[in-house]
Amino acid sequence: MRIRRAGPEDAGAICAVANPFVHDTLVTFTTEERVPGAVAKALESGATICLLAEEEDEVIGFASFSGFRNGPGYAATKEHTILLSPRGRRRGIGRALMTALEDEARRAGVHVLVAGISSANPDGIAFHRALGFREVGRMPQVGRKFGQWLDLVLMQKIL
């Protein structure tokens, strides 16, 4: 397995990892697929920094960060996403990706990483806790998907 920085040409592979979560899970509240053009544009503009985990030339996961909120006062705070394909799970790849992403964030001057995690994703909450993130808030029933109201769990790590 190797980790590398994603470029616009990787947009399709990123969508291939992300979109099953949109269709089949409560991990993300969105019901709209990621589309390669929008992902490529975000990567090309620098609005999103993304690292890929690859094995045998197949992308098996990614971790990214982008803006948390608008305004210059939030410039050093970023929200991140980490998603793994079934092939990438429970093998330490998520931990390796997050370690690399934190290093990348520090180099970019990021002070805080924020995770917004669905309450229907206890594994995601436990994963972040094991990496030193702490729960700083819970917003009850702010998400809705598949006919269910879902809480948003906010976790953060000061780098």
N, C-alpha and C positions, 0 to 999 in steps of 0.2 A: 504494500500500500504506500502511496506517496501523496503528499499534500502539495498543492500548487495554487497560485493566484489564478482566478478565473478572468477570462477576457470575454468580449462581446461574442466571440465565436462559440462560447460554451453555453449560450443562453438556452438552446434546445435541451441540452443535457440537464441543466438546472430545472427547467420546467418538467422534465420527465421524472425527476425525483420529487418535486413539490406537488404536482397536480394530483397524484393519488391521495394525498392528505386532504386536498380540497374535496374530492369526490366521496371519499370513504370514511373520513374520521371527524371527530370533534376537536382535533388538535389545533386546527385553525378555524376561526369563525367565518372566514370568507367562503363564498360559494362560487366565486369567479376564478377560473383557471388563470394561471400565469401564462403570458404569451411571450414567445421568444423576442419579438420586436421591442417590447417594453423593458424586458430584462436586459437585453443588449444595450439599449439606450442608457439605462441606469448604470450599467458597468462602464460604458464608454465615457459617460460624463463624470465619473468619479463619485456620484451620489451614493453608490453602493460599493462597498469593498467586499469581495467574496473569495473564499478559499474553497477548493474542491478536494475531496478525497477520491483518489482513483486507484483502481485495482485492475490490472490487465486491460488498460485503456478504457475502462468503463467507470463513469462517475457513479460512486456509491453513496455520496453524501456531500453536503455543502454547509458552510457556516458563513454568515454575512453580517455586516452592520451598516446602518444608514442613520439618517437623522432621527432624533427622538421627538423634538418639537421645533417649531419655527422660532426664529429669533436668535440673535447673537449670544444671548445669555446661556443658551443651551448647546453651544457649539462643541463643547467637550464632553457631552453626553450623547451616547448612541444606543439605539435599540438593535438587538441582534436576533437572528433566526438561525436555528440549526435543524436540519432535517437529514435523515439517513434512509436509504432504500432498505428493504428487508435484508438484502445481502450484507449491508454495513452495520447492522445492529448487534449489540451485545458482544462486541469484539474489541472495545477500547478505542474505536475509531472516533466516536463522538468526543471523548476526552481529548484525543490527539488534535482534532479539529479545533476544539475550544481553546486549548492551550496555544495553538498557532494563531488563532484569531485574537486572543488577548495580547499576544506579542505584537501582532500587526496593529492592533488598536493603540497600544502604548507608543509605538513608533509614530503613529499618526497624531499623537497628542490627546488621545481620548483619556478622560479621567474616570468616567463611570460607564459601565455597560448595564443596560436594562433588558430584562426578559419579561414579555407579556405572555403568560402561559394560561391556557384553558384549564379550568378546574376539572375538566374531564380527562386531563393528562397527568395523573399522579406520577407516572414515570418521569415525565419532563421536570416536574417540581423536584423530585428526589435527585435527579441528575444534576440540576442546577445547585441544589443544596450541597451535594457532595463536592462540587467545584468551588464552593465558598460564596455562592450567592445567598443572599438572605431575603426572606419575604418582607416587603415593606408596605404592602397594601393588598387589599382584595376588594374588587368592585363587583358587588352582587348583581347578577342577572343583566349584565351589559351586553352580552352576546346572545345571539339566537341562531340556531342551526338545527336542521332536522326536527323542527317542532319543539326544541328544548331551549329553555333559558339557561345560560351558562355564566359562571363567574369568571372574571379575569383576575388572575393572580399576578401581581407585580413583584418581581425580584430584581435585586441589583447587586452589583459588585463594584466596589471602588478599587480601581487598578492602582 
